[in-house]
Amino acid sequence: YSAKGSKSDYDVLGVSSTASITDIKKAYKQLCKKYHPDKVHHLGDEFKQFAEDKIKEINAAYDNVMKKANA
């Protein structure tokens, strides 16, 4: 799943398809810190909604990448 349709799961996470599991987890954690809805709650509903959508996209991409890595 990708909200944009054209981005790969690796693109969403900002890593290459040859990235190690450690690098993937590191990128995921950094993105979660950056886009977590609680971090932007003071900026208003528009930013909060963007963060919620972005974190869903990040979580879906991470799940897909980890499934491929563990397959």
Stockholm file with secondary structure:
# STOCKHOLM 1.0

chainA/1-71         YSAKGSKSDYDVLGVSSTASITDIKKAYKQLCKKYHPDKVHHLGDEFKQFAEDKIKEINAAYDNVMKKANA
#=GR chainA/1-71 SS CCSSSSSCHHHHHTCCTTCCHHHHHHHHHHHHHHHCGGGSGGGCHHHHHHHHHHHHHHHHHHHHHHHHHHC
#=GC SS_cons        CCSSSSSCHHHHHTCCTTCCHHHHHHHHHHHHHHHCGGGSGGGCHHHHHHHHHHHHHHHHHHHHHHHHHHC
//
